[in-house]
Amino acid sequence: MTDEIRERVKQKYAEAARNAGGDKRCCCGSGDQEPITDLSCGSYSTEELGELPTEAVAASLGCGNPVALADLSPGEVVLDLGSGGGIDVLLSARRVSPGGKAYGLDMTDEMLELARKNQQKAGVENAEFLRGTIENIPLPDSHVDVVISNCVVNLSIDKERVISEAYRVLKPGGRFAISDVVFLGSKQELPDEVLHKVELWTGCVAGALEKAGYERILEETGFEDISVEVTNTYTPESVEGLSSPEEIEALRKVPAASAFIRARKPARE
Ligand SMILES: C[S@@+](CC[C@H](N)C(=O)[O-])C[C@H]1O[C@@H](n2cnc3c(N)ncnc32)[C@H](O)[C@@H]1O
């Protein structure tokens, strides 16, 4: 089952990479599903977008702007989990120059190819795109200053593992600064049918975490200074496929949202 979900995610993003530059899609939505709208499309500044080739901007599928959140400085090493077409890696690479480096990690070959093309067009040299999964990060322990990610952890079949891998590769005192989709409340209170429709709509096939669940996993992994800041709550009316007043009411009680999730690895363990 887990392999099947991962394969579905891969196929979906291979298709998204092939269609990059066509229909503008934000966040997880792509292919035959509608995207979450009004998320990342509005969250990059004009200056940031102006720094990149239009192809890199058009390939963006995130739900926030983790680069703005991460407060990067020259000389730092950054890792973007699920880097897609590379928008956040290319922006980060500019922020950490001179002396720093930005890695992108993605499991979908078509996305890696697209990201490398975008890197070439952008003329960015201090970036590298790695092939692999966010559940098994192909970097040594204590290697990076900042882990960023944009609308990807919700796609993972093993979120605990992703967060513990992020912790492992961070240097002591390193920052975790990601955008993701969360549920505000207990998913158990959502009827299965409603949950299914929301997850179809968002494209988050492996299921988004509850806000409290995120905080718990980060804390259990050893992170400190944890915060989950909601940036946009989706109205039930905007979720495609929800029709009955009961379904709408259920989602009003436990809405889905995009959020900035921040934490720090202790300086001394
Ligand atoms: C919603 S897109 C976001 C892409 C990019 N972060 C952005 O903001 O445009 C999800 C990306 O994560 C990748 N991905 C999903 N699950 C993954 C996993 N378990 N390991 C590595 N990459 C993954 C997909 O291939 C895809 O490129």
The ligand as a Gaussian input file, in Angstrom:
#p B3LYP/6-31G(d) Opt

LIG

0 1
 C        3.561000      19.711000      -4.367000
 S        5.064000      19.467000      -5.256000
 C        6.001000      20.782000      -4.559000
 C        7.224000      21.107000      -5.331000
 C        8.028000      22.315000      -4.841000
 N        8.335000      22.189000      -3.433000
 C        7.316000      23.622000      -5.115000
 O        7.020000      24.355000      -4.176000
 O        7.044000      23.897000      -6.282000
 C        5.707000      17.999000      -4.486000
 C        7.100000      17.561000      -4.931000
 O        7.607000      16.653000      -3.956000
 C        8.102000      15.482000      -4.573000
 N        7.893000      14.379000      -3.607000
 C        6.720000      13.943000      -3.101000
 N        6.904000      12.976000      -2.193000
 C        8.254000      12.776000      -2.133000
 C        9.079000      11.908000      -1.372000
 N        8.557000      11.035000      -0.514000
 N       10.431000      11.973000      -1.538000
 C       10.967000      12.864000      -2.433000
 N       10.226000      13.717000      -3.172000
 C        8.893000      13.690000      -3.021000
 C        7.321000      15.351000      -5.863000
 O        8.053000      14.623000      -6.823000
 C        7.124000      16.805000      -6.249000
 O        8.176000      17.284000      -7.048000

